[in-house]
Amino acid sequence: MMNNRIEVTIDYYWVCDQGIEIPEGHKEALKEDALSRINEMIKEGYIQGELNTSVRCGKDVVPEENEDEGLTYSGWWYFKTD
């Protein structure tokens, strides 16, 4: 019996387009958005790609947010095998 194993690592990052540190209240939403988008792109055959989104939780959770649009983010992802 032959047992093969390949380890895959997916790295991604986000940057707040408004130039502030990512608020704690947005981190989980950004993680979910990244994983969803990365999964879609991998199914299409990509091994890296751009990430773009906006998150709005409300000023009571994240005071830095714009009332109408929240905060916008851009980022990048890629995967590698060992």
Protein Blocks (a to p, Z undefined) as FASTA:
>chain_A
ZZdddddddddddddfklpacdfklmmmmmmmmmmmmmmmmmnopabdcddddddebjkl
mmmbcfklopadddddddddZZ
